[in-house]
Amino acid sequence: MPTRFASVVLTPILAVSAAVGAQAAGAATCADWKPNLANELSCNLNLIGPPQTAQPAPGMIDPAGCGATVVKSDGTPWQCTFSDNFDGIDLDRSKWVPQTNFVNGSNTVYACYIDDPAVISVSGGNLNLSVKEMPQPVAGCPSNRAGSRFAAGQISTYYLFSQKYGRFEARIKVPSASAPGLQEAFWLWPDVRYHSTALWPLSGEIDIVETYSQYPNLAIPFLHYSADLLGPQPGVNTAWTCQANRGEWNTYTLEWTANRLEVLVNGQSCLVNNSNDSAFDKRYIIALTQALGTGANAYGGVGMLPATTQVDYVRVWQ
């Protein structure tokens, strides 16, 4: 796993080939993953679904869902393709799938991802993703782990929405904290319905922002691709100078074209990557995570919980 910060190992939220689970299946079979034997095995273990044929590009939706018109550098407007302002009282399951196939945290103190209003809810115009101690241990914790007394929430657009290139944005408030224990992310993962012969990190991952309670004033983007083979490289695949205070609302944006990725924090450029790597030449899904920390940011098992990340909106343009 990549070393994120100094000597601290801060692993990605899900650094496995089936990061978002298998909540659906395509018409193809697991054998269609050949020659990618890792994906074929993951499929046979019901961790991911079979590959599917290419889908049409996302259609344009009501611009009002993405708020005021946003203009590109060439003066033309971005066109809204996905939005959720979380104005209802329930999670919109035509857009989002809760994660239930993995755990998060350290080897000794971890939380099970579950589909439960206790950790995934919508109220007051916000999505609420929590990590908390449950009244009873979570039975059947995934990833072959014993049950845990901790549970956490993660959602993604798995099998529902994906896009190659565009503008991805979320307004998020992570829980106020200044000690190790909590980790959050707004990130993109390759759509597993499309063939890929590469393994992670060569297959790609776009962490628009990861936040760690150990570093209460930092927002850390991380682009996972072939550059990972040389570890974290500030200004290339990550940045350690992006200011964003925990306990406050912050806006995180990715502008992604065929040869450039730029991450912005509250409108300020934070990381620019011009690698033109093939890992970023395909469709990605969206994921949002509230988790326990790992490595030097691991949760000690006492205090801090419950902790809740609030999301005001998620918007995508093309």
C-alpha positions as CSV (number, residue, x, y, z in Angstrom):
1,M,0.0,0.0,0.0
2,P,1.2,3.5,-0.7
3,T,2.7,5.6,2.2
4,R,0.6,8.7,2.4
5,F,2.2,11.0,4.8
6,A,5.8,11.0,6.1
7,S,6.3,7.6,7.7
8,V,2.6,7.1,8.2
9,V,1.0,4.4,6.1
10,L,-2.5,5.6,5.2
11,T,-4.1,3.0,3.1
12,P,-6.8,3.8,0.5
13,I,-10.3,3.3,1.6
14,L,-10.6,0.2,-0.6
15,A,-7.4,-1.0,-2.3
16,V,-8.8,-4.1,-3.7
17,S,-10.1,-5.0,-7.2
18,A,-13.6,-5.3,-5.9
19,A,-13.8,-2.1,-4.0
20,V,-17.5,-1.5,-4.3
21,G,-18.8,-5.0,-4.1
22,A,-21.2,-6.9,-6.2
23,Q,-24.8,-5.8,-5.8
24,A,-25.8,-6.6,-9.4
25,A,-24.8,-8.9,-12.3
26,G,-24.5,-8.3,-16.0
27,A,-25.6,-10.5,-18.8
28,A,-22.1,-11.8,-19.4
29,T,-20.3,-14.5,-17.4
30,C,-17.3,-14.5,-15.1
31,A,-15.3,-16.2,-17.9
32,D,-15.6,-13.1,-20.0
33,W,-13.1,-11.4,-17.7
34,K,-10.3,-13.4,-19.4
35,P,-7.4,-12.6,-19.7
36,N,-7.7,-10.7,-16.4
37,L,-7.5,-13.8,-14.1
38,A,-7.8,-11.7,-10.9
39,N,-11.1,-10.2,-12.0
40,E,-12.3,-13.6,-13.1
41,L,-11.5,-15.0,-9.7
42,S,-13.1,-12.1,-7.9
43,C,-16.2,-12.6,-10.0
44,N,-16.4,-16.3,-9.2
45,L,-16.2,-15.4,-5.5
46,N,-19.1,-13.0,-6.1
47,L,-17.0,-9.9,-5.2
48,I,-17.6,-8.3,-8.6
49,G,-20.0,-8.9,-11.4
50,P,-19.3,-10.0,-15.0
51,P,-18.1,-7.4,-17.5
52,Q,-20.7,-5.7,-19.6
53,T,-20.6,-4.1,-23.0
54,A,-20.1,-0.4,-23.2
55,Q,-23.0,1.8,-22.2
56,P,-24.0,5.1,-23.8
57,A,-22.6,8.3,-22.4
58,P,-24.6,9.8,-19.6
59,G,-27.5,11.9,-20.8
60,M,-28.0,15.5,-19.8
61,I,-30.4,16.2,-16.9
62,D,-32.2,19.2,-15.6
63,P,-29.5,21.9,-15.1
64,A,-31.3,23.1,-12.0
65,G,-30.2,19.9,-10.2
66,C,-26.6,21.1,-10.6
67,G,-27.3,24.7,-9.4
68,A,-25.9,27.7,-11.2
69,T,-24.3,27.3,-14.6
70,V,-20.6,26.5,-14.4
71,V,-18.4,27.6,-17.3
72,K,-15.3,25.8,-18.7
73,S,-12.0,27.6,-19.3
74,D,-13.0,27.9,-23.0
75,G,-16.2,29.9,-22.0
76,T,-18.6,27.1,-22.8
77,P,-20.9,25.7,-20.0
78,W,-20.5,22.4,-18.4
79,Q,-23.6,20.2,-18.9
80,C,-25.2,18.6,-15.9
81,T,-25.3,14.7,-16.0
82,F,-25.8,13.7,-12.4
83,S,-27.0,15.4,-9.2
84,D,-28.3,14.6,-5.8
85,N,-29.1,17.4,-3.4
86,F,-30.4,15.0,-0.7
87,D,-33.6,17.0,-0.3
88,G,-35.8,14.0,0.6
89,I,-36.0,11.8,3.6
90,D,-34.6,8.6,2.2
91,L,-31.5,7.6,0.2
92,D,-32.4,7.7,-3.5
93,R,-31.6,4.1,-4.5
94,S,-32.0,4.8,-8.2
95,K,-28.7,6.7,-7.8
96,W,-26.9,5.1,-4.8
97,V,-26.0,1.6,-3.5
98,P,-24.9,1.0,0.1
99,Q,-21.7,-0.9,0.5
100,T,-22.1,-4.2,2.5
101,N,-19.1,-6.3,1.3
102,F,-16.1,-4.9,3.2
103,V,-14.8,-3.6,6.5
104,N,-12.7,-0.6,7.4
105,G,-10.3,0.3,10.1
106,S,-7.3,-1.6,11.5
107,N,-6.9,-5.4,11.9
108,T,-7.9,-5.2,15.6
109,V,-10.5,-2.4,15.6
110,Y,-12.7,-2.3,12.5
111,A,-16.2,-1.4,11.4
112,C,-18.5,-3.4,9.2
113,Y,-20.1,-1.6,6.3
114,I,-23.8,-2.1,6.6
115,D,-27.0,-0.9,4.9
116,D,-28.8,0.5,7.9
117,P,-30.4,3.9,8.8
118,A,-28.1,4.0,11.8
119,V,-25.1,4.7,9.5
120,I,-26.8,5.8,6.2
121,S,-29.6,8.4,6.2
122,V,-30.9,11.5,4.6
123,S,-32.3,14.4,6.6
124,G,-32.3,18.2,6.7
125,G,-31.1,18.4,3.1
126,N,-28.0,16.3,3.8
127,L,-26.7,12.8,3.3
128,N,-25.4,11.5,6.7
129,L,-22.8,8.8,6.7
130,S,-21.8,7.6,10.2
131,V,-19.5,5.3,12.0
132,K,-20.7,4.2,15.4
133,E,-20.8,1.6,18.1
134,M,-23.9,-0.5,17.7
135,P,-26.1,-1.8,20.5
136,Q,-25.3,-5.3,19.5
137,P,-22.2,-6.6,17.5
138,V,-22.7,-6.7,13.8
139,A,-23.2,-10.3,12.8
140,G,-21.9,-11.7,9.6
141,C,-19.2,-9.0,9.1
142,P,-17.9,-9.3,5.6
143,S,-14.3,-10.0,4.4
144,N,-14.3,-13.2,6.6
145,R,-14.0,-11.1,9.7
146,A,-15.6,-11.9,13.0
147,G,-18.5,-9.7,14.1
148,S,-17.6,-6.2,15.2
149,R,-19.4,-3.8,17.6
150,F,-18.7,-1.0,15.1
151,A,-20.6,-0.2,11.9
152,A,-20.0,2.3,9.2
153,G,-21.7,3.8,6.1
154,Q,-20.5,4.0,2.5
155,I,-22.5,4.5,-0.7
156,S,-21.6,4.4,-4.4
157,T,-23.1,4.7,-7.8
158,Y,-22.1,1.1,-8.6
159,Y,-24.0,-0.2,-11.7
160,L,-26.1,2.9,-11.7
161,F,-23.9,5.8,-12.9
162,S,-20.4,6.2,-14.3
163,Q,-18.7,8.7,-16.5
164,K,-15.4,9.3,-18.3
165,Y,-14.1,12.8,-18.0
166,G,-16.1,15.8,-16.7
167,R,-16.5,17.8,-13.5
168,F,-17.2,16.0,-10.3
169,E,-18.1,18.0,-7.1
170,A,-19.3,17.5,-3.6
171,R,-19.9,19.8,-0.6
172,I,-19.0,18.0,2.5
173,K,-18.5,18.5,6.3
174,V,-16.5,15.8,8.1
175,P,-16.8,15.4,11.8
176,S,-14.7,17.7,14.0
177,A,-11.8,15.8,15.5
178,S,-8.1,16.3,16.0
179,A,-6.9,12.9,17.2
180,P,-6.4,9.6,15.2
181,G,-9.4,7.5,14.6
182,L,-11.5,8.7,11.6
183,Q,-11.1,8.6,7.9
184,E,-13.4,9.9,5.1
185,A,-13.3,10.0,1.3
186,F,-15.0,11.3,-1.8
187,W,-13.5,9.2,-4.5
188,L,-13.9,7.5,-7.9
189,W,-13.4,3.9,-8.8
190,P,-13.3,2.3,-12.3
191,D,-16.6,0.9,-13.4
192,V,-16.1,-2.9,-13.2
193,R,-18.5,-3.5,-16.1
194,Y,-15.8,-2.7,-18.6
195,H,-12.9,-4.9,-19.4
196,S,-9.5,-4.0,-17.8
197,T,-6.5,-6.2,-17.8
198,A,-4.6,-4.1,-15.2
199,L,-4.5,-4.7,-11.5
200,W,-4.6,-1.9,-8.8
201,P,-3.0,0.6,-8.7
202,L,-2.3,0.4,-12.5
203,S,-6.1,0.1,-13.0
204,G,-6.6,3.5,-11.5
205,E,-8.4,5.2,-8.6
206,I,-9.2,8.9,-8.2
207,D,-9.4,10.0,-4.6
208,I,-10.7,13.5,-5.0
209,V,-10.3,14.0,-1.3
210,E,-9.3,11.8,1.7
211,T,-9.5,13.3,5.2
212,Y,-7.9,12.0,8.3
213,S,-8.7,13.1,11.8
214,Q,-5.0,12.9,12.6
215,Y,-4.6,15.9,10.3
216,P,-7.6,18.1,11.1
217,N,-6.6,20.9,8.7
218,L,-5.7,18.9,5.6
219,A,-7.6,17.6,2.6
220,I,-5.5,15.0,0.7
221,P,-6.1,14.1,-2.9
222,F,-4.5,11.0,-4.3
223,L,-4.4,9.7,-7.9
224,H,-3.6,6.0,-8.0
225,Y,-1.9,4.8,-11.2
226,S,1.5,3.8,-12.4
227,A,3.1,6.6,-10.5
228,D,2.3,4.7,-7.3
229,L,5.2,2.4,-8.1
230,L,7.5,5.3,-6.9
231,G,5.3,6.0,-3.9
232,P,3.6,9.3,-3.0
233,Q,4.9,12.1,-5.1
234,P,3.5,15.5,-4.0
235,G,2.5,17.5,-7.1
236,V,2.2,14.4,-9.2
237,N,-0.1,11.9,-7.6
238,T,-0.9,13.6,-4.3
239,A,-0.7,16.9,-2.4
240,W,-0.1,17.6,1.3
241,T,-0.7,21.3,1.3
242,C,-4.5,21.6,0.7
243,Q,-6.2,23.4,3.6
244,A,-9.7,22.3,4.7
245,N,-10.7,22.4,8.3
246,R,-12.7,19.5,9.8
247,G,-16.1,20.4,11.3
248,E,-16.6,23.0,8.5
249,W,-18.2,22.8,5.1
250,N,-15.8,22.4,2.2
251,T,-16.3,22.0,-1.5
252,Y,-14.1,19.4,-3.4
253,T,-14.0,19.4,-7.2
254,L,-12.3,17.3,-9.9
255,E,-12.0,18.7,-13.4
256,W,-10.9,15.8,-15.6
257,T,-10.1,15.8,-19.4
258,A,-8.4,13.3,-21.7
259,N,-4.9,14.7,-20.7
260,R,-5.4,16.6,-17.4
261,L,-6.8,16.1,-13.9
262,E,-7.1,19.0,-11.5
263,V,-8.4,18.8,-8.0
264,L,-9.7,22.0,-6.3
265,V,-10.5,22.6,-2.7
266,N,-12.9,25.4,-2.1
267,G,-12.2,26.7,-5.6
268,Q,-8.4,26.7,-5.1
269,S,-6.2,24.5,-7.3
270,C,-4.7,21.8,-5.1
271,L,-3.3,19.2,-7.5
272,V,-2.7,19.1,-11.3
273,N,-1.8,15.9,-13.1
274,N,-0.9,15.9,-16.8
275,S,0.3,12.3,-17.0
276,N,-2.2,11.2,-19.7
277,D,-2.1,7.8,-18.1
278,S,-4.3,5.1,-19.6
279,A,-5.7,4.5,-16.1
280,F,-7.7,7.7,-16.5
281,D,-9.1,6.9,-19.9
282,K,-12.3,5.0,-18.8
283,R,-15.5,5.4,-16.9
284,Y,-15.5,5.7,-13.1
285,I,-18.2,5.5,-10.5
286,I,-18.6,7.8,-7.5
287,A,-18.2,6.7,-3.8
288,L,-18.6,8.5,-0.5
289,T,-17.2,6.9,2.7
290,Q,-17.2,7.4,6.5
291,A,-14.8,5.0,8.1
292,L,-12.5,4.2,11.0
293,G,-8.9,5.1,10.5
294,T,-6.0,2.7,9.9
295,G,-2.2,2.8,10.4
296,A,-1.1,5.7,12.6
297,N,-4.6,7.1,12.2
298,A,-6.2,4.0,13.7
299,Y,-9.1,4.3,16.1
300,G,-8.1,3.4,19.7
301,G,-11.5,2.0,20.6
302,V,-12.5,4.7,23.0
303,G,-14.4,8.0,22.5
304,M,-14.9,10.0,19.2
305,L,-18.0,8.0,18.2
306,P,-20.6,8.3,16.9
307,A,-19.1,10.4,14.1
308,T,-21.0,11.6,11.0
309,T,-20.0,13.0,7.7
310,Q,-22.6,15.3,6.1
311,V,-22.9,15.7,2.3
312,D,-24.9,18.7,1.0
313,Y,-24.7,17.7,-2.6
314,V,-23.0,15.6,-5.3
315,R,-22.9,17.0,-8.8
316,V,-21.4,15.8,-12.1
317,W,-21.1,17.7,-15.4
318,Q,-19.8,16.8,-18.8
